[in-house]
Amino acid sequence: MDISFSAEHEAFRDEVLEFLERALDDDLRDGARFCPGIFQDYDTNIRWHRILAKRGWIAPSWPKQYGGTGWDLLQRYIWSTETSLAGAPRVAPMGLAMCGPMLIGHGTDEQKSFYLPRILSGEDYWCQGYSEPGSGSDLASLRLRADCDGEDYVLNGTKIWTTHAHVANRMFCLVRTNFDGKPQQGITFLLLDMDSPGITVEPIIFASGEHDVNQVFFDNVRVPRTNRVGEEHQGWTVAKYLLEFERGGGGSAGMQVGLRRLRELARQTPSNGEPLELQPAFKRKLDEAGVRIEAIQYTEFRIMAALSQGGNPGPESSILKNLGSEMGQRLNELAVEALGYYADVYQPEARTVGSNLQSVGPEQGLVTFSAYFNMRASSIAGGTNEVQKNIVAKRVLGL
Ligand SMILES: Cc1cc2nc3c(=O)[nH]c(=O)nc-3n(C[C@H](O)[C@H](O)[C@H](O)COP(=O)(O)OP(=O)(O)OC[C@H]3O[C@@H](n4cnc5c(N)ncnc54)[C@H](O)[C@@H]3O)c2cc1C
């Protein structure tokens, strides 16, 4: 496999590096470095989002006609790799990586021209209303009911685990419009305003103390029928299309950054009179992680080569989703092991952006245990790893 880049791509990388050097200030880097969960906090996210939007680089994967960059696959890869290596914040995927591509594929012209520019600018911040109590992996069993009344649907029921519903002004969601027949055939896809009367958002606080997810209650919430995407009862097709985008991308560059930080920590951590990094048992774990990350990177290249022939991410996104979440969790486990007691330091104020408080132990201890807890969710959110394995068994291995 030839993985060297052309002179044009190397020039593009230089342009990206020059931009990142200028655009990333200490607050943005700290916001990314001290992010203890899967999702970047809203404030850091939106600051970075607007900087990228101004540069025209906020939606590399969108077609150019809708505000995408027009980059080829390798340029997009270079972009995501270099932003990770530079320690840039993550941008929220709900609008850019999920709702946007879904609208481009299935929205009406009116929906596209209204919503897409607002996703690009950051004016709209989306949340995803799929899961309900009892309907996660078995999503087709969802029961949030939507009854037709004149020009509106009237919604009653609840959604759960809704990431950032407390800061979002819009939600894309799945509702039940028909209770008869096959469950998949009675689902409709709607877009709604979070300030619609009758919506209540209740926080769900993680074991680590963070607030990312919520339960959302709907009490006679009216949604105009023009906010439907696709045909009535046909929302399952739209939902499945969108899930492939949700799972896409393993992000080996982010893992390399995690491993680099871990090595640095192990270098500075004394253990039996020498750096932990040199202790054979720990060194073996670090090297094993390094080899696995390299294998993930090659899997990304392989999938990219297939994608360059055209098509959507497909079931391969399930493979990357599993490899990525497992490796993220492994790096967290090793960080806890390296830090020992200092992993247990609880100093949330020292990791807020702009804080001048000194950390009690190594700086990494400020987020390690929170991240360890929070990243348990990465093999659940976006479809559990067991469910991804079912998809791979069926659609890749043909079992
Ligand atoms: C941090 C976080 C953020 C989230 N954000 C959102 C969001 O923004 N919007 C949203 O709609 N949802 C969100 N979710 C919900 C997420 O999609 C669901 O939690 C997930 O799909 C699993 O569903 P469940 O929790 O009902 O677990 P269940 O489906 O009840 O699964 C329980 C266990 O059974 C296993 N299992 C279930 N079915 C099978 C099967 N067929 N084969 C093998 N094993 C199986 C699962 O792997 C799991 O181990 C989020 C979840 C988390 C943790």
Ligand as a Chemical Component Dictionary entry (heavy atoms), coordinates in Angstrom:
data_LIG
# 
_chem_comp.id                   LIG 
_chem_comp.type                 NON-POLYMER 
_chem_comp.pdbx_formal_charge   0 
_chem_comp.three_letter_code    LIG 
# 
loop_
_chem_comp_atom.comp_id 
_chem_comp_atom.atom_id 
_chem_comp_atom.alt_atom_id 
_chem_comp_atom.type_symbol 
_chem_comp_atom.charge 
_chem_comp_atom.model_Cartn_x 
_chem_comp_atom.model_Cartn_y 
_chem_comp_atom.model_Cartn_z 
_chem_comp_atom.pdbx_ordinal 
LIG C1  C1  C 0 -23.109 9.156  26.824 1  
LIG C2  C2  C 0 -24.279 8.749  25.992 2  
LIG C3  C3  C 0 -24.803 9.665  25.092 3  
LIG C4  C4  C 0 -25.906 9.310  24.324 4  
LIG N1  N1  N 0 -26.433 10.251 23.481 5  
LIG C5  C5  C 0 -27.565 9.964  22.804 6  
LIG C6  C6  C 0 -28.198 10.971 22.028 7  
LIG O1  O1  O 0 -27.730 12.099 21.926 8  
LIG N2  N2  N 0 -29.363 10.657 21.402 9  
LIG C7  C7  C 0 -29.922 9.405  21.469 10 
LIG O2  O2  O 0 -30.948 9.193  20.860 11 
LIG N3  N3  N 0 -29.345 8.432  22.222 12 
LIG C8  C8  C 0 -28.197 8.688  22.891 13 
LIG N4  N4  N 0 -27.601 7.707  23.660 14 
LIG C9  C9  C 0 -28.274 6.427  23.799 15 
LIG C10 C10 C 0 -27.572 5.270  23.129 16 
LIG O3  O3  O 0 -27.744 5.306  21.737 17 
LIG C11 C11 C 0 -28.149 3.991  23.770 18 
LIG O4  O4  O 0 -27.756 3.985  25.122 19 
LIG C12 C12 C 0 -27.648 2.760  23.070 20 
LIG O5  O5  O 0 -28.208 2.634  21.785 21 
LIG C13 C13 C 0 -27.968 1.481  23.887 22 
LIG O6  O6  O 0 -29.317 1.414  24.219 23 
LIG P1  P1  P 0 -29.768 1.151  25.720 24 
LIG O7  O7  O 0 -29.073 2.119  26.606 25 
LIG O8  O8  O 0 -31.258 1.137  25.728 26 
LIG O9  O9  O 0 -29.194 -0.282 26.094 27 
LIG P2  P2  P 0 -29.837 -1.671 25.678 28 
LIG O10 O10 O 0 -30.223 -1.637 24.256 29 
LIG O11 O11 O 0 -30.869 -2.036 26.669 30 
LIG O12 O12 O 0 -28.595 -2.638 25.804 31 
LIG C14 C14 C 0 -28.223 -3.248 27.059 32 
LIG C15 C15 C 0 -27.144 -4.291 26.763 33 
LIG O13 O13 O 0 -27.657 -5.343 25.946 34 
LIG C16 C16 C 0 -26.850 -5.504 24.782 35 
LIG N5  N5  N 0 -27.680 -5.825 23.614 36 
LIG C17 C17 C 0 -28.865 -5.264 23.284 37 
LIG N6  N6  N 0 -29.331 -5.792 22.134 38 
LIG C18 C18 C 0 -28.430 -6.711 21.731 39 
LIG C19 C19 C 0 -28.336 -7.599 20.607 40 
LIG N7  N7  N 0 -29.275 -7.616 19.650 41 
LIG N8  N8  N 0 -27.247 -8.392 20.509 42 
LIG C20 C20 C 0 -26.271 -8.373 21.458 43 
LIG N9  N9  N 0 -26.310 -7.565 22.554 44 
LIG C21 C21 C 0 -27.358 -6.738 22.689 45 
LIG C22 C22 C 0 -26.189 -4.167 24.582 46 
LIG O14 O14 O 0 -24.986 -4.284 23.841 47 
LIG C23 C23 C 0 -25.933 -3.715 26.021 48 
LIG O15 O15 O 0 -24.769 -4.301 26.518 49 
LIG C24 C24 C 0 -26.488 8.024  24.428 50 
LIG C25 C25 C 0 -25.953 7.090  25.331 51 
LIG C26 C26 C 0 -24.861 7.447  26.107 52 
LIG C27 C27 C 0 -24.325 6.429  27.087 53 
# 
loop_
_chem_comp_bond.comp_id 
_chem_comp_bond.atom_id_1 
_chem_comp_bond.atom_id_2 
_chem_comp_bond.value_order 
_chem_comp_bond.pdbx_ordinal 
LIG C1  C2  SING 1  
LIG C2  C3  SING 2  
LIG C2  C26 DOUB 3  
LIG C3  C4  DOUB 4  
LIG C4  N1  SING 5  
LIG C4  C24 SING 6  
LIG N1  C5  DOUB 7  
LIG C5  C6  SING 8  
LIG C5  C8  SING 9  
LIG C6  O1  DOUB 10 
LIG C6  N2  SING 11 
LIG N2  C7  SING 12 
LIG C7  O2  DOUB 13 
LIG C7  N3  SING 14 
LIG N3  C8  DOUB 15 
LIG C8  N4  SING 16 
LIG N4  C9  SING 17 
LIG N4  C24 SING 18 
LIG C9  C10 SING 19 
LIG C10 O3  SING 20 
LIG C10 C11 SING 21 
LIG C11 O4  SING 22 
LIG C11 C12 SING 23 
LIG C12 O5  SING 24 
LIG C12 C13 SING 25 
LIG C13 O6  SING 26 
LIG O6  P1  SING 27 
LIG P1  O7  DOUB 28 
LIG P1  O8  SING 29 
LIG P1  O9  SING 30 
LIG O9  P2  SING 31 
LIG P2  O10 DOUB 32 
LIG P2  O11 SING 33 
LIG P2  O12 SING 34 
LIG O12 C14 SING 35 
LIG C14 C15 SING 36 
LIG C15 O13 SING 37 
LIG C15 C23 SING 38 
LIG O13 C16 SING 39 
LIG C16 N5  SING 40 
LIG C16 C22 SING 41 
LIG N5  C17 SING 42 
LIG N5  C21 SING 43 
LIG C17 N6  DOUB 44 
LIG N6  C18 SING 45 
LIG C18 C19 SING 46 
LIG C18 C21 DOUB 47 
LIG C19 N7  SING 48 
LIG C19 N8  DOUB 49 
LIG N8  C20 SING 50 
LIG C20 N9  DOUB 51 
LIG N9  C21 SING 52 
LIG C22 O14 SING 53 
LIG C22 C23 SING 54 
LIG C23 O15 SING 55 
LIG C24 C25 DOUB 56 
LIG C25 C26 SING 57 
LIG C26 C27 SING 58 
# 
